[in-house]
């Protein structure tokens, strides 16, 4: 199997998408490509982080990984050659500017580089969404200044929508306005108002019909009081009046009048559509102007803002060749994940880069383009995703598409059930196969009219089999259904995890930090009480400190109360995105970052859309609790593949009078049917060991699949499924840096609960950390920093004692010898999923020296074990020798212990 520079994989659920992305990426590295020349883009931070981690893990563990054989094949080398080069490739990768990120971050990088061309300051902040209240207020001011109030009112009347609904529509249109011509309705001729004409013709028809003997029901259908009354008549949309109600009195001239009425009404509907879009696009233009002005003033941009501004740069302000050359002239390999979710605008931005790679000229000679995705899992059309791009782009750039047929996620019973359910229903469905070692599994379809109680019993059954709550996921159709499930299962005593409770700011340690910062800033006792309750301490232990240095205040708080779980560490990193304490205390609740999965305990509850890309041991898919929603989007988009050809205003019964609209509406309905099938496919392919479908008897979301009530296979309990070829394994090492903070997994620096002693130990370490060099001058400056931070809490004479101890250390002969080289202070590492911080790491002539400061030998054996783990981590990363020392900074002496 030779390396194909232009290749795509149509990767069905569980078929090793990430495995193949990693193999492709590593093959490029082993073929000698610079990591900085490879761009790998995903849609989520989770996917980007997973890919980055998998690359590192695979390189570290390559001798035992199944990726080895595939990489050797692609590189046309033997496995021994690949293994001989492994260390060099890993070192080159770790030292390079690696470009594995989300599309949003990649576009953000472009915009920062050309921010001044776009009218922004390069230090702009990325936010999830703009402040809705502030945006609405500013938008209404813009409407008033532009004298567009009448247009807004007219639009509201035309659409029969409230302001909030219109504002939501404008936000949705904002993300895709580049696809259509905002000025397309300027100067367009509006048809004559034919309301009176249609009403006059209808009354003429009614007069003719009512003059004849009719049933009472038929007479009522011809009573017309107004134009709106006319639109409600069922006969208006008939091809002829020669049907049941009027068959006995039918005369041909009645149909002549009917056709004339229909033409007048169709014209009136077209007039209403033109007026609607004319007003809508004028208002949308003001909305866009408001968004841009607000973004520039606040220097905050949402992901939509970033994407649209990059598109403007590319299409209106800069030549694409200049933009991409300035961005990075080394880029020659592009890897894209989940390509079926790409929007037209996103592809439009990437297209020049793909064209440059395809040309194979200059630096791009030998370039490659690779993408993966699955059109069956295209469920983000409402967010702009266009699945038709997958095959159109493949055809456009002559990319060979190859299907991946093996499922490495689910047991065979689940795979076979999914094949039976979707074959013949999803267009072009290719059945999946299971490896022999994935035999088994369990599937059940339950029919009930008491969905929630049946769900609770199913959960009870799983738990009764010894299955942990964290292995169970409940998938719902809507967020509202998810809330009902959360309430019901919580009432039964189960711990649950939802999108809200999974947010970083919802975790106990993070909530405690936030309440602490608010107490320090506002001084209100309620915040101190909240904080104390969250960490189960007496409120008197929580003192108010200066929070002008947010980072220092938080790290000190986390150290003192031992709150350094993964969520707290991630939160400390997130705080660096805020300008000052005011922004933190007022805006932090809007932070949408998710917590590490390992910190979340309970049954996962999420919508099917949120579950995409995830997998769980045991999955329960619940039918919708309410009825299906009718289409509320006022606009029907008409696409030809990936190209937007037209937009229509949704009007009741218009399809019977307007052939063009009818065609667009039917295409929209077909797309909605495909969306539902795709969502069902996503829902039924998340499970590894067991899948339970709970459906209702009538109006079921599962109706398109015609699922029979059944029970297949045996429910497995205890143990885990065999790991797929592409399954991630725990990382051996990953260097991180969250700033200055204490180690999270080692024992406290001082084995005492004496508050003064703890503060002394923290101040001692802080002083060593603040020293630029280990000399008297640096010590003096560091002591000043320590005095400013800890002076108020240290006991009398503590600063002098710290000065004496460190003064003795920096003149110690052993210390002077060990610190010769490249010094790194407070170096954070992660090894075998444990996080730690090395006080001092020194590199000199091929050897790493680890120094950990201590002020007491009470737990020396634990200290030695810790150094041993640090040595193992450093050796795993660098492949070079590592030695470790404990440095006991005592009151009268400096003692050294080498940890062998």
N, C-alpha and C positions, 0 to 999 in steps of 0.2 A: 504493500500500500504506500504509494509515493505521496509526498506532500503536495496538495492541490492549493494553489494560491487563492483561488476564488471558489469558495465552498460554503454551503448552508446545510444545516441539519434541521429537519422537521421533527422536533423532539417531543413525543407524546409524554404524558405524565409519568414521572418516575423512570424515564429512560436514560438517565445519566447526562443531563444537559450540562451541569456544572463540571462533571468528569471530563467531558469533551472540550469544554472551554479551557480547562486547566491543561489538558494534554496539548491542545493547540498552542496555548501561550508558552508552555515549557518547551515545546518543540522549537519554537522560534528562538528561545534563549539558547538551546543546545545547537542550533544552526548558526550561532554566533551573533545574533541580532542584539543590539543595545536595548535594554529594557525601556529606556526613554523614548525609543522609536515605536513602541507598541502602545496603542490606546485600547483599553478594554472597558466598555461602557455597559452598565446595567441600569435598571429602573429604580432599585431600592438600595439604601445603605446596607441593609442586611445582606443582599446578594453580593454587593461589592466587597463587603468585609469577609463574607464567606469565601469568595474567590481568592482574595488576597491571602487569607489564612491557609486555604487549601494549597496554594502555590508553595508557600513556605513549608508546610507539613510534608507535602509530597517530595520536595527537594531533600528535606532532612531524613525522611524515611524511605527514600526511593528504592533501596535494595529489596524491600519487602512489599512494595506497592505494585498494584496491577497496571498503573500508568506507565511503568518502565517499558514494558513490551511495546505499547502503543507509540511511545515517544521514539523508541529505537526504530520502529518501522517508518514513521514519518520522516525521521532524520536520515534514513538509510545508513544507520550505524549499528554496530552490534551492541548488546546491552553492556558489555564490559567497557566499551569506549564511553558510553553515557555515564556509567558509574565513576569512571576515572575523572570525568570533567565536572562531576556533581559539585564538589566543594567550590571550585572556581566560579561556577555558574551561580551558586547560592550567594557567595560573597559579592559578586558583581551585582546581583539583584538587590541585595540589602543595602548596597552603597549607592544605588541609582535613584533617580527621580522617577519612581514607579507611577504609571498612569492607569490605575485601576480605580474607577470611580463611577458615580451615577451620571446619567446624562445631564441632570441639573447642575451638578458640580463642574462638569466639563464646560458647559455653557457659561457658568459663572466665572470660570477661569478666563474664558475668551473675553467676557465683558470687563473683567477687572483690568485686563491688559489694554483694552481700548476704551476704558471708562470715560476718559476725557473727551474722546470723539463722540460719545453718546450723551455727554452732558452730566456725567456722574463723577463723584469722588471715588477713586479706586478702593477706598476702605469701606464701601457700602456694606450694610448688614443684610444677611439673607433671612427672611422671615417666611413662615408658612403661608399666612394670609395677611392682607392689610387690615388695619383697625377698621372694622365695618362701620361703627358709629361715626368715627371721625371722617371716614370716606363719604358716608351718606351726607353728613353736614356740609362738607366741602363741595360735594356734587350739587346739592341744592343751591348753594351760594353761586356756583358756576351757572346753573340754570337761570337764576335770577339776573345775574350780571349780563348774560347773553340774551336776555329777554326771550327765553324759550319756555316760559311757564305755560303759555297756552298750548305749545306743542306737546309738553308732557301731559297736560290734562287731556288733550285730544287723544293722545296715544292710550291713556288709561281708559278712556271711553271706548275707543275702537276695540281694544283687547279685553275690555271688561275685567281689568286686573287692578289690584291695589298697588300702592307705591312699593311695598316690600316685595311683591311678586315681580314687578318690573325691574327692581334693583337686582334681584336674583338673576333675572334673564340677562341683564346687561353684563353681570359678572361672568355668566356662562359664555356669552358671545365674545367677550373680551379675549378669551383664550384662543379663539379661532378666527378673529376678524381679518387676519392676514389672508385667509382663504377666499374672501369675497371682496368686491369693490364697494368701499364705503360710499363712494360718490355715484354708484350705479343708478340711483333713483333720482338724482338731481336733474331737473329739467325734463323728466319723463312726462309724457302727456297722460293726464288722468282722464279716464273715460267719463262720459256724461253720467250724471246721477239719474238712474232709471228706476228709482224706487216707485215714483208715482206711476210710471208706465207699466211696470210689472203689476202694481196693485190694480190699475184700471183694467188691464187685460184679464186679471184673475176674477174681478167682479163681473166682467162681461161673460166669462166662462160660467161663473156661478149662476148668473141670471138665466143662461141658456139651460143649464142642467136642472136648476130648481123649478123650471117651468113644467117639468115632466114628473110623472108619478115615481116617487122614490121611497125607499125605506127611511125610517127616522135616522138611522145611523149614517146613511149616505147623505142625508140633508145636512147633518151636523158637520160633515167634512167640507161642505161648501159654504159654511158661514165664516166670512173673512172680515175681521174688524180692522186689521192693520197689516203693515208689511211683515212685522215679526210674526203675526198670526199666520200669514201666508207661508212663511218658511217652515212652520211646524206641520203643514199638511202632508200626509203620506203620499197623496196622488201627485205631488209636485215632482217627485223623482221617478215616476213610472214612465216606461217608454210609450205607453198608450193608455187611454181611459177605457179601453175595451177590456175591462176585467170585472170581477165579481160585483162590486158596488154599482157600476154604471153600465154593465153589459146589456141590460134590457133596453136602455134608452140611448145607447151609444149612437152618435152620428159622426162621420169623418171630420167635419169642421171643428169638432171638439179637440181633436188632436192637433189641428192647425193652431188653435189658441194655446194649447198646452205647450207646443214647441216654442211659440213666441214668448210665452211666460218664462219658460226655462232659459231661453237665450237672454232675456232681460235680467233674470236673477243671476245667471252665470256672469254676465257683464258687471252686475252690481257687486258680486263677490270679488271679481277681479279688481274692481275699483277700490273696494275696501282693503284688499291685499296691498295694492300700490300705495294707498294712503298710509297704511300701517307701516310698511317698510320705509317709506320716505320719512315719516316722523321718527321711527325707531332708529334709523341710521343717523339721523341728525342728533338725536339724544345720545346715541352710542358714541358719536364723535366727541361730545362734551364729556362723557364718562371717561373715555380714553385720555382726553386732555387732563381731566382731574386726576386720574391715576398717575399719569406721568409727572404732573406738577407735585403731587404729594410725595411720590417716590424720591424726586430730586431734593425736595425740601427736607425730608426726614432722613434721606440717604439710607432708606430701607427698601428692599426689593423682594417681592415674592418670586417663586419659581416661574410663574407665568410672566411676570415683568422681565425677568432675566432672559427667558427664551425669546420673547417678542422684541426686546431691544437688541439682542444679538442678530435676530433676523433682519431688523431694520439696518443695522450696521452692514450686514452682508449684502442686502439687496438695494440699499439706498445711499449709503455713505462711503463704503469702502469696496474696492475690488476684492473679490474672494481670494484671488491669488495672493494679493498683498496681505490680507487678513491671516490666511493660514500660514504664509511664510513667516510673518511676524510672530504668530502664535507659537510655532515650533517647526522649523524647517526640517527637523529630523523625523517627523511622523511619517511612517511608511506602512504600518500594519494596523488595521482596524478590526476589532472584535466586538460584536454587538449581541447582547443578551435580550431575550423576550422581544424579538423584533416585531412580533404581531401587534404589540401595544404601542408602536411608534406612531406619532401624529404626523400629519402632513408638514406642519411647521418644523418639527424636529428633523424630519428627513430632509427638508429643504436646506436646513443649515448644514447637515452632514454631507449632502450630495456633492458639493465641490471637492471635499476631501476625498470622497470615494472616487470621483472622476479623476482626480490627480493621481491617486494610487493606481487606478486602472490604466492610466496612460503609460505608466512604467518609464517615465522620462526623468533623467537626473537623479536626485536623491531617492526618488520613488522606484527606481529600477529594482526589481525583485520584491516589490511590495505585495501585500496580500489583504484580502477582505473576506471576513468570515462572520456569519451570523447564525444564531439559533433561535428557535421559537416554535410555537404550535398554534395554528389558526383555530384549533378546537378549544383553546383556552383564551381566546380573544373575548374579554368581558368588560373592556373599558372603552367601548364606543362612546358612551356618554361623556367620557373624559377626553375624547379626541382621538383615541386609538383607531387606526384604520388597518384591519387585518389584510385587506387586499394588497397592501404594500409588500407583503412578504414575497409573494410570487411575482409581482410586477417588478420589484427591484431586482430579483434574481434574473428575470428575463432581460431587463434593461442593461445589466452589467455582466451578462453571460456567466452567471453563477450557477453551478450545478447544485441541485437540491436533492438531498438523500434522507430518507426517513430512518428514524431510530425505532426499532420494533420491540426491543426487550424491555420489560418493566422490572426494575431493581428495587422498587419501593414496596409493592403490595404482594401478599401471598396469592397463590394461583387461583383460589376460589374467588377472590375479589376481582382479579384481572379477567377471569372468564365471565363473571357477572356483568362487568362493565362492557365487555365485548358484545355480549348478547343484548344489552340494553341500548347500545348506540349504533350497532351495525345496521345499515339501511336507513338510519334516521339522520345522522350527520353525513353530509355530502363528502364522498371520498374517504370515508372512515377506513383506516387500516387497523385490523385487529392486532393487539399486542400479545406477546408470548412471555412466559415465565421461565426462568432458569429452574433446573430440577430441584435445587436446594431451597426454592421458595414455595414448595408444595404446601398445601394446607390453607388455613385461614377460615374465616367465618363471615357469613353474610345473612342478614335477615331483613325482611320487609314486613312491617307491622301496619295493619290498618286499624284506625281508631278514630273516635270523635272526641276523645279527651286527650289531646296531644300532650299537654303539660304533665298530667298525672302519669301517662304512659312513659313519658321521658324520664320522670323521677324513678319509676320502677325499673327502667332499663339501666339507669345509673346505679341504682341499688344492687342490681344483679351483677354488674361489672365489679363494683367495689366488694361485693360478697365473694367474688372469685379471687380476691387478693390483688386486684388491679389498682395501682396508685391513681389518685385523682389527676396528677400531672400528665398521665398518659391518655386521658380522655378529653376529647374535643366535641363540643356541640355546635353545629353549624346551622345558622338561621338564614331566612330569606331577607329579612329587613333588620335594621337597628332596633326598631320598636319591638320586634319579636325577641331580639336578644335581651332587651331590658326585662321583658316578661319572664323569660327563662331564668335570668339572673335572680329576679325576685322570688320565683317559685323554688329554685334549687337552694337558695339561701335560706328560705323558710323551712326547708327540710334539714338544715344544719350543714350543708356542704359549703366548703370554701370554693369560691369561683374567681376567675380572672377574666375581665372584659377589656375592651379597648381603653376604657376610662381608667380602670384600676391598674392597667399595665403601663400607663404613662409614667415616665420617670418622676414627675413631680407628685405622683400619688403614693410613692413608696415611703415607708415609715421613716427611714433615715433621712431621706431628702426633705420630707415634710418638716422634720425636726430642724434641719438646717435653715429652711425658709422661715419658720416661726422664730428661730433664734436671730436671724438677720433683721427681721421686722421688729423684734424687741429692741435690738441694739439701735436701730434707726429711729423708731417712733417712741420708744421708752414706755409703751403701754404694757401694764402687767398681764393683760390677757394673752399676749404673745408669749411671754415667759411661761405662763401656766400651760399653754398649749404645748410648748416645747418640752417642758418637764413631763407632761403626761405622755408624750410620744416616746420619750426615752426612759421613762419610769425612774426619775430621780426627784429629789426634793427641789422645789423652785429656788431655794436659797443657794443652791450650787451653781446656778446659771447667772453669771455676772454680765453686766452691760459693758461692752468694750467699744473702742473707736473702730468703725468699719469703713474708714476711708480707703483702707487696703482690704477689699473684700476677700481676696485670695488668702491672705494671711489669717484673717479672722476665721474663715471657714476651716482652714487646715488645722488651726489651733483647737477649734471646737470639736472637730472630728477626732483629733488625737486624744483630747481629754476624756471624751465619752465613748471612745472605741467604736465609732460608727462607720468605719471604713469598709463597708461591703461594696460590691461592684456598682450598685446604683449610686452610692455616695461618691465614688471615684469618678464615675461618668458625669455626675452632676458638677463636680469641681471643674472638670474639663469644659462643660457647657457654660459655666459662669464666665469663662474668658471671652465669650461673645457679647458680653454686656459692657456698656461704657462706664457705668458707675453704680453706686449702691442705690441711688434713686430708681434707676432703670430696673435693677434687680427686684426690689421689693414691690414695684408697681406692675411689672410686666412678666414676672417669672411664671405666673400661672398659665400663660399662653404658650409655654414651651411644650412642643408636641413630641419630643423625643421619647422613644419607648425604652423601658427598662431592660436590662439583661434578662434573658429567659430564666436563668438559674435563680434569680431572686423572686420569681413568681411562683406561688404555691396555690394549687386549686385546679378545678375543671376549667378548661379554656372555653369561652363562649365568644363566638365571633360570627360575622356574616360570611356567606360564601365568598363574596368579593374579597374580603380581608384574608381569607384562608389561602388564596392563590399563592403558590410557591412554597407552602408549608406542608408538613406531613405530621401525622400523629399515629400512635399505636392503635388507638381505638376511636372511631369516629361515629357520632350519631348525627344524622342529617334530619332536621325537623321540618315538616311541612309548614307553609305559612299559616300563621294563626288567624289572620283576617282574610278578606277577599282581595283578589288581584286589583291593583290600582289601574284606573283608566289612564290613557296617555294625556298628560297635562302640558307637555311641551307645545307651545303655540306655533312652533316652526317645524315644518317637514323639510328635511334636507334631501336633495336629490343628487346621488352620487353615481358616477360612471366609473366603477372600480374605485380607485383612490382619488379621483378628480371630482370636486364639487361642481355640479353642472347647474344647479338652481336651488332656489329656496321658495317655499310656499307657506302661506299663512293657513293654519289649520282652521277650517270652518265646517261645522256640522253639515253632513249630507252633500257637501260640495262634489264629492267623487262621482255622484250620479249625473252631474251637469257639466263636468269639466274633465275631459279625457286625459289631458296632461297631468292634472292634479291627481286623478285616479291612479295613473301609472306610478307617480311618485309615492303616493300613499301606500300602494300595494308593495312597492319595493321597501318602504319603511317598515311595513308590517312583517315582511319576510326577514328583514334584518333583525327585527325584534324577536322573531321566532328563533333565529339562529343564536341570538344573544342568550335566550332562555336555555336552549340546548347546550350551549357552551358553558353556561353557569352550572347546569346540572352535571355536566362532565367534570368540571372542576370539583364540585361537591363530592362526587362519588369516587374520586381518585386521590383523596387525601389520606386514606386509611392504609396502614401497614398490616395489621393483624386481624382487625374485625371492623365490619361496616354494618351499621344499623340504620335503616330508613324507616321513619315513622310518618306515614301519610294518612290523610283523612279520606273519608268515603266520597265526598263530593267537593268539586272545586279545587282539586289538589294541584299543587305546583308540579307534581311529578306526572301529570296526565300525559304529556307528550311521549313518555317512555313506556306507558302501559305496563307498569311493573306489577307482576302478580305477587300476592302474599306468599312468602317462602321462607325457608330456613335451610341454609347450605353450610356444610362443613362443621367443624368443632371449634369452640371458643378456647383459645390457648391462654393459659394463665401462668404468670411467673416466667422469668427468663425473657430474653429478647429475640427478635427475629435475626436471622443471619445478616451480617453487614453486606450491603451491595458493593459492587466494585467501585462505585463512585462515592461511597459514603465517607463523610468527613470523620476524622479521628482527632483526639485531643492534641492540641498544639504543644510541641516540646518547648518552644521558645518564641516569644514575641516581645521585642523591645517597645516600650511605651514611654511617654512622658506626659504627666499631668501637672507638672509644676512641683513645687516644694510640698511634700507631705510625708507623714510617717508611714512606715511599713504597716501593711494591713494584716499580715498573717503571722508575724513573729510576736513573741510576748512583748509586753510593754518594756520600754527602756529601763524603767525602774519597777522592780517587783515590790511595790508598796502602794498603799492607798493614801499615803500622806500627801495632801494637796501641795504643800510647799515643796516637798521633795520632787514631786512630779513636775512642777513648774521649773524647778532648778534644772532637772534633766533636759527638759524641752529647750530651755534657754541655752544650755551648754551646746546642744546639737545645732541649734539655730545659729549660734555664733560661729561655729566651725563651717557651717554652710555658707554664711555670708562673707567669709574671708576670700578675697580675690586671690591672694597668694598667701602662703604660710610664712609670714614674716611679721615683725612687730607693728609695722605701719598698717598692714591689712587688719591685724588684730584690733588696733585702736578704732578703725572705722567700723568694724563688725560689732564691737562692743557698744558703739553708739546706736547702731540699729537695734541691738538686743535690748538696750536700756529703753528705747522708745517703745518697743513692743511688750516687753515683760517687766519693765521697771516697777509698775504699779502692783504686781502680784508676787514679786520675789521678796524673800525675807531680807532683813538688814544684813549687809555684808556679802550678799550672794554675788553681786556683780564683781566684787573684788576677788572672790573665790574663783569665779569662772575665769577671770583674767590670769590668776596665778596658775590654774591647772592647764589652760591652753598655752600659756607662756612656757611652761615646763615641757609641754608636748612638742611645740615647734622647734625646740632646741634639742630634742631627744635624737641621738645618733641614729637609732633604728628608723625612726620616723623620717628623718632627712633622707635616708637611703631609699626607703620604700616609695616616697612621693616623687622621685625623679622620673619624669615621663609625662605622657598625656593624661591629665587629671579630669575625672568626671565625678561630680558630687551628686549625691541623692539620685543615683541612677535607678530608675524603675525598670523592673523586668517582670515577665510572666513566664512561668515554667510549670508544665503539667497542670495548667489551669489554676495555679496559685500565684498571687501577686506579691511582690516584695520590692523593697528599696535598699540598695546598697549604699551605705554612708559614703564610701570613697572607693572609686574604681580607677586604677592606674594602669596604663599600657606602656610597656617599655621593651623594645627589642624582642618582639614575638611572645611576650609573656604578659598575662593579666594578673594584677595584684588586687585582691579584695580586702578592704579594711572596714571593720565594723566597730564603732566606738561603744564602749560600755563603761558604766560607773559603779558596777558591783558584780561579784563573782558568784552570787547565790545560785544562779541557774546556768552555770558554765556549760553543762552537757547539752542543754537546749541551744545555747549560743553556737556551740560547735556544729550541731546538726544543721543549723541555719546556714552557716558558712559552707558546709558541705553541699547543700542544695544550690547555693549561689555558684559554687565552682562548677557543678554539673551543668547549670544553665549556660554559663559563659562558654564552657568548652563545647557545648552542643551548638552554640551560635557560631563561634569563630573557628573551631577545629584546632585551637591553639591552647597551650598550657595555661592553667589558672592556679594560683596559690592564694590561700586565705589566711588572714590574721584577725584575732580579736585584740583590740587595743583598749585596755582598762585604764581610764584616766582617773586615777585615785587622788585622794586629797594630798598625799605626800609623794607618790611615785607614779611612774608610767610602766605598766606591765604589758608584755606581749605574749600571746599564745598562738603558735602556728597550728592551724587545723589541717591535719594530714588526711 
